[in-house]
Amino acid sequence: MQLAHPQYLWLFLLYVPLIVWYILKQHNARPYMALSSTASFASLPGSWRQWARHLLFGLRLAAVGCLIIVLARPQLKDNWRTTRTEGTDIMIAMDISSSMLARDFQPDRLEAAKAVASKFVSARENDNIGIVVFAGESLTGVPMTVDRAQLLSYINSISMNMLEDGTAIGDGIATSLNRLKEGKAKSKSIILLTDGSNNTGVVTPLDATRVAQELGVKIYTIGIGTNGMAPSPMLNEFGRMVFEPQKVVIDEATLRTVAETTGGKYFRATGNKVLQDVFDEIDALEKTQMDVRHFSHTEDNYMMWAWLAFALFAIELVLRYTVVRTMP
């Protein structure tokens, strides 16, 4: 606690002349009656109201004191505090190839992935998170940042037409690794979502995995797609996109190898609920302790004294015109 204007506390010296004035006033204001003798009144007890009159003056002084403190403006002092919290560097690599429009998820795989990724990002307040999208090539959508609004806005804007079609899983991992090298956290990881197998790109998934292993980056891989058949996008003879049942083919062996080699874990998501459970499990697994310093701003803290002054004035007025009322 600190005072913005401590010099106003000198106003408490006003108490000295006020108390002197009150004593003199009470001495000169005593009622009197001329009697031949007061002996008959000597044994009468004094009234409590006689002493209660001094309480009114005490209440007035206390209210004035509260106003002086308000003028001095008590404030909560700025300070730094360090807390132990959890944080890490994470890159989310998301497949946006045309097959991600398959409707075995609601409304489709891509939108389902975007929804759970948004929820995951919102919950990880202390992490540096970045977004990479890949199809026939890879692209850094958002470098690692703590700006949740920017991350959520970009995830919401992701669409299939952003890149040439294909599935370059290795390039997606490699681009994510390039961004993670900039991070400061001891724990670094990649969450990779795909519904197919690597069929294009410059870097193979296994080559990218070896680099990740050397850098100490864990990769959590998620194969997204139901078991069996799924309504998948195709172009008909008129060049229009239609949805026909197609067998779901995911290179689970490669995804499992990528995860296990780097100390991560492979998951198979076969529906919206399962996909959410996968992200919840990754959220629980990918934790690390870090020190975070918090700065508290200065805030005025005088309202309590203002209300107390008002209450004291109100109590004095009520007592003055009721219980301790004096006759002229």
C-alpha positions as CSV (number, residue, x, y, z in Angstrom):
1,M,0.0,0.0,0.0
2,Q,1.3,3.5,-0.8
3,L,-0.1,7.1,-0.9
4,A,-0.2,9.2,-4.1
5,H,-0.3,12.4,-2.0
6,P,1.1,11.7,1.4
7,Q,1.5,15.5,2.1
8,Y,-2.2,15.7,2.7
9,L,-1.7,13.8,6.0
10,W,-0.5,17.1,7.5
11,L,-4.2,18.0,7.5
12,F,-4.6,15.8,10.6
13,L,-3.0,18.8,12.5
14,L,-6.4,20.4,12.1
15,Y,-7.5,18.1,14.9
16,V,-5.6,20.3,17.5
17,P,-7.6,23.5,16.9
18,L,-10.9,21.6,16.4
19,I,-10.5,19.8,19.8
20,V,-9.6,23.0,21.6
21,W,-12.5,24.8,20.0
22,Y,-14.9,22.0,21.1
23,I,-13.7,22.0,24.7
24,L,-14.1,25.8,24.9
25,K,-17.5,25.6,23.3
26,Q,-18.7,22.9,25.7
27,H,-17.4,24.9,28.7
28,N,-19.4,28.0,27.6
29,A,-22.5,26.2,26.4
30,R,-23.5,24.5,29.7
31,P,-27.1,25.4,30.6
32,Y,-27.7,26.9,34.1
33,M,-30.6,27.9,36.4
34,A,-30.5,30.2,39.3
35,L,-31.4,28.4,42.5
36,S,-31.1,29.3,46.2
37,S,-29.4,25.9,46.8
38,T,-28.4,22.9,44.7
39,A,-28.0,20.5,47.7
40,S,-31.1,18.6,46.8
41,F,-29.8,17.7,43.3
42,A,-26.4,16.4,44.5
43,S,-27.5,12.8,44.7
44,L,-29.2,12.7,41.3
45,P,-27.4,10.5,38.7
46,G,-26.2,12.0,35.5
47,S,-27.8,11.1,32.1
48,W,-25.9,9.0,29.6
49,R,-27.0,11.4,26.9
50,Q,-24.8,13.9,28.6
51,W,-21.7,11.8,27.6
52,A,-23.2,10.7,24.3
53,R,-23.1,14.3,23.0
54,H,-19.3,13.9,22.9
55,L,-19.7,10.8,20.7
56,L,-21.1,13.1,17.9
57,F,-17.9,15.1,17.9
58,G,-15.8,11.9,17.8
59,L,-17.8,10.7,14.8
60,R,-17.3,14.0,13.0
61,L,-13.5,13.9,13.6
62,A,-13.4,10.3,12.3
63,A,-15.3,11.3,9.2
64,V,-12.9,14.2,8.5
65,G,-10.0,11.8,9.0
66,C,-11.4,9.5,6.4
67,L,-11.7,12.4,3.9
68,I,-8.1,13.4,4.6
69,I,-7.0,9.8,3.7
70,V,-9.1,9.9,0.5
71,L,-7.3,13.1,-0.5
72,A,-4.0,11.3,0.1
73,R,-5.2,8.6,-2.4
74,P,-4.2,5.2,-1.0
75,Q,-3.0,2.9,-3.8
76,L,-2.1,-0.7,-4.3
77,K,1.6,-0.7,-4.9
78,D,3.1,-2.0,-8.2
79,N,5.1,-5.2,-7.7
80,W,6.5,-8.2,-9.6
81,R,5.8,-11.7,-8.6
82,T,7.1,-15.0,-10.0
83,T,4.9,-18.0,-10.3
84,R,5.6,-21.5,-11.5
85,T,3.5,-22.5,-14.5
86,E,3.4,-24.8,-17.5
87,G,4.5,-23.8,-21.0
88,T,6.1,-25.2,-24.1
89,D,6.8,-24.5,-27.8
90,I,4.2,-26.3,-30.1
91,M,3.8,-26.3,-33.9
92,I,0.5,-27.6,-35.3
93,A,1.0,-29.0,-38.8
94,M,-2.4,-29.5,-40.5
95,D,-3.1,-31.4,-43.7
96,I,-5.4,-29.3,-46.0
97,S,-5.4,-31.6,-49.0
98,S,-8.7,-32.2,-50.9
99,S,-9.2,-35.5,-49.1
100,M,-9.7,-33.5,-45.8
101,L,-13.1,-32.6,-47.1
102,A,-14.3,-36.2,-46.6
103,R,-17.5,-36.2,-44.7
104,D,-16.9,-39.1,-42.2
105,F,-16.5,-36.2,-39.7
106,Q,-19.1,-33.5,-39.1
107,P,-19.2,-31.3,-41.2
108,D,-16.0,-32.7,-42.7
109,R,-12.4,-33.6,-41.6
110,L,-10.9,-30.2,-42.1
111,E,-13.6,-28.3,-40.2
112,A,-13.5,-30.9,-37.4
113,A,-9.7,-30.5,-37.2
114,K,-10.0,-26.7,-37.1
115,A,-12.5,-26.8,-34.3
116,V,-10.5,-29.0,-32.0
117,A,-7.3,-27.1,-32.8
118,S,-8.9,-23.8,-31.9
119,K,-10.1,-25.2,-28.6
120,F,-6.6,-26.6,-27.9
121,V,-4.9,-23.2,-28.7
122,S,-7.4,-21.4,-26.5
123,A,-6.6,-23.6,-23.5
124,R,-2.8,-23.3,-23.8
125,E,-2.4,-19.8,-22.5
126,N,1.3,-20.0,-21.5
127,D,2.6,-21.7,-24.7
128,N,4.2,-20.4,-27.8
129,I,2.2,-22.0,-30.6
130,G,2.5,-21.8,-34.4
131,I,0.5,-23.1,-37.4
132,V,1.8,-24.9,-40.5
133,V,-0.4,-26.1,-43.3
134,F,0.6,-28.5,-45.9
135,A,-0.9,-30.2,-49.0
136,G,1.3,-30.5,-52.1
137,E,3.7,-28.2,-50.3
138,S,4.0,-26.6,-46.9
139,L,3.4,-23.1,-45.6
140,T,3.9,-21.4,-42.3
141,G,0.6,-19.8,-41.5
142,V,1.5,-18.3,-38.1
143,P,5.0,-18.3,-36.6
144,M,5.2,-19.2,-32.9
145,T,3.4,-16.6,-30.9
146,V,1.4,-16.2,-27.7
147,D,-1.2,-14.1,-29.5
148,R,-4.3,-16.3,-29.2
149,A,-6.4,-14.0,-31.3
150,Q,-4.0,-14.2,-34.3
151,L,-3.8,-18.0,-34.0
152,L,-7.6,-18.5,-33.8
153,S,-8.2,-16.0,-36.6
154,Y,-5.8,-17.9,-38.9
155,I,-7.2,-21.4,-38.0
156,N,-10.7,-20.1,-38.8
157,S,-9.5,-18.9,-42.3
158,I,-7.8,-22.2,-43.3
159,S,-9.3,-23.6,-46.5
160,M,-8.4,-26.4,-49.0
161,N,-7.6,-24.0,-51.8
162,M,-4.6,-22.3,-50.1
163,L,-2.1,-24.8,-51.6
164,E,-1.6,-27.1,-54.5
165,D,-3.2,-30.5,-53.8
166,G,-1.2,-33.4,-52.5
167,T,0.1,-34.7,-49.2
168,A,3.6,-33.6,-48.3
169,I,3.9,-34.9,-44.8
170,G,7.7,-34.6,-44.7
171,D,7.6,-31.0,-45.8
172,G,5.1,-30.2,-43.2
173,I,7.4,-31.6,-40.5
174,A,10.4,-29.9,-41.9
175,T,8.7,-26.5,-42.0
176,S,7.6,-26.9,-38.4
177,L,11.1,-27.8,-37.3
178,N,12.5,-24.6,-38.9
179,R,10.1,-22.6,-36.8
180,L,10.7,-24.5,-33.6
181,K,14.4,-23.8,-33.8
182,E,13.5,-20.1,-32.9
183,G,11.8,-21.2,-29.7
184,K,13.2,-20.7,-26.2
185,A,11.4,-23.4,-24.3
186,K,13.1,-26.6,-23.3
187,S,10.2,-28.7,-24.5
188,K,9.3,-28.6,-28.2
189,S,6.8,-30.6,-30.0
190,I,4.8,-30.9,-33.3
191,I,1.2,-32.0,-33.6
192,L,0.7,-33.4,-37.1
193,L,-2.8,-34.1,-38.5
194,T,-3.2,-36.0,-41.8
195,D,-5.6,-38.3,-43.5
196,G,-3.4,-39.9,-46.1
197,S,0.2,-40.9,-46.9
198,N,3.2,-38.9,-48.2
199,N,2.9,-38.7,-52.0
200,T,4.9,-35.5,-52.8
201,G,7.2,-32.9,-51.4
202,V,11.0,-32.4,-51.1
203,V,11.6,-34.1,-47.7
204,T,10.5,-37.6,-46.8
205,P,8.8,-38.1,-43.4
206,L,11.5,-40.3,-42.2
207,D,14.3,-37.9,-43.1
208,A,12.4,-35.1,-41.3
209,T,11.9,-37.4,-38.3
210,R,15.7,-38.0,-38.0
211,V,16.2,-34.2,-37.8
212,A,13.5,-33.9,-35.2
213,Q,15.1,-36.6,-33.2
214,E,18.5,-34.8,-33.3
215,L,16.8,-31.5,-32.2
216,G,14.9,-33.2,-29.4
217,V,11.5,-32.4,-30.9
218,K,8.7,-34.8,-30.1
219,I,6.1,-35.4,-32.8
220,Y,2.5,-36.4,-32.1
221,T,0.9,-37.8,-35.2
222,I,-2.8,-38.1,-35.7
223,G,-4.3,-40.2,-38.5
224,I,-7.8,-38.6,-39.2
225,G,-10.4,-40.8,-40.9
226,T,-12.9,-43.4,-40.1
227,N,-12.3,-47.2,-40.5
228,G,-13.6,-48.5,-43.8
229,M,-15.4,-46.3,-46.4
230,A,-16.0,-42.5,-46.2
231,P,-17.8,-40.1,-48.5
232,S,-14.8,-38.4,-50.2
233,P,-14.6,-35.5,-52.7
234,M,-14.2,-36.4,-56.4
235,L,-14.6,-34.5,-59.7
236,N,-17.3,-35.9,-62.0
237,E,-17.3,-35.8,-65.8
238,F,-18.5,-32.2,-65.7
239,G,-15.7,-31.0,-63.5
240,R,-17.9,-30.6,-60.4
241,M,-17.0,-31.9,-57.0
242,V,-19.2,-34.8,-55.8
243,F,-18.9,-37.1,-52.8
244,E,-18.5,-40.8,-53.4
245,P,-17.7,-43.6,-50.9
246,Q,-14.0,-44.3,-50.9
247,K,-11.8,-46.5,-48.8
248,V,-9.9,-44.6,-46.1
249,V,-6.2,-45.3,-46.6
250,I,-3.8,-43.8,-44.0
251,D,-0.1,-44.7,-43.8
252,E,-0.4,-45.6,-40.1
253,A,3.0,-47.4,-40.1
254,T,4.9,-44.3,-41.1
255,L,2.9,-42.1,-38.7
256,R,3.6,-44.5,-35.9
257,T,7.3,-44.6,-36.7
258,V,7.6,-40.8,-36.8
259,A,5.9,-40.6,-33.4
260,E,7.8,-43.4,-31.6
261,T,11.2,-42.3,-33.0
262,T,10.9,-38.8,-31.6
263,G,9.3,-39.8,-28.2
264,G,5.8,-38.8,-29.2
265,K,2.7,-40.9,-29.7
266,Y,0.5,-41.9,-32.7
267,F,-3.3,-41.6,-32.5
268,R,-6.1,-42.7,-34.8
269,A,-9.1,-40.4,-34.8
270,T,-12.2,-42.0,-36.3
271,G,-14.7,-39.3,-35.4
272,N,-15.3,-35.9,-33.9
273,K,-15.4,-37.1,-30.3
274,V,-12.3,-39.3,-30.7
275,L,-10.4,-36.4,-32.3
276,Q,-11.3,-34.2,-29.3
277,D,-10.1,-36.9,-26.9
278,V,-6.8,-37.1,-28.8
279,F,-6.1,-33.4,-28.4
280,D,-7.1,-33.7,-24.7
281,E,-4.6,-36.5,-24.2
282,I,-1.9,-34.5,-26.0
283,D,-2.7,-31.5,-23.8
284,A,-2.2,-33.6,-20.7
285,L,1.1,-35.2,-22.0
286,E,2.7,-32.0,-23.3
287,K,3.4,-30.1,-20.2
288,T,6.6,-28.5,-18.8
289,Q,7.3,-26.2,-15.9
290,M,8.5,-22.6,-16.4
291,D,8.8,-19.4,-14.3
292,V,6.5,-16.6,-15.3
293,R,6.9,-13.1,-13.9
294,H,3.7,-11.1,-13.4
295,F,3.5,-7.3,-13.0
296,S,0.7,-5.7,-11.1
297,H,-0.4,-2.2,-12.0
298,T,-1.0,0.6,-9.5
299,E,-4.7,1.0,-8.6
300,D,-6.4,3.6,-6.5
301,N,-7.8,2.0,-3.3
302,Y,-9.6,4.9,-1.6
303,M,-13.3,4.0,-2.1
304,M,-13.5,2.2,1.2
305,W,-12.4,5.3,3.1
306,A,-14.9,7.4,1.1
307,W,-17.8,5.1,2.0
308,L,-16.6,5.0,5.6
309,A,-16.6,8.9,5.8
310,F,-20.1,8.9,4.3
311,A,-21.3,6.3,6.9
312,L,-19.8,8.2,9.8
313,F,-21.5,11.5,8.7
314,A,-24.8,9.7,8.3
315,I,-24.6,8.0,11.7
316,E,-23.8,11.4,13.3
317,L,-26.8,13.1,11.7
318,V,-29.1,10.3,12.7
319,L,-27.9,10.4,16.4
320,R,-27.9,14.2,16.5
321,Y,-31.6,14.4,15.6
322,T,-32.9,11.3,17.4
323,V,-31.2,9.7,20.4
324,V,-28.9,12.7,21.3
325,R,-31.2,15.4,20.3
326,T,-30.9,18.6,22.4
327,M,-33.6,21.1,23.2
328,P,-32.8,24.8,22.5
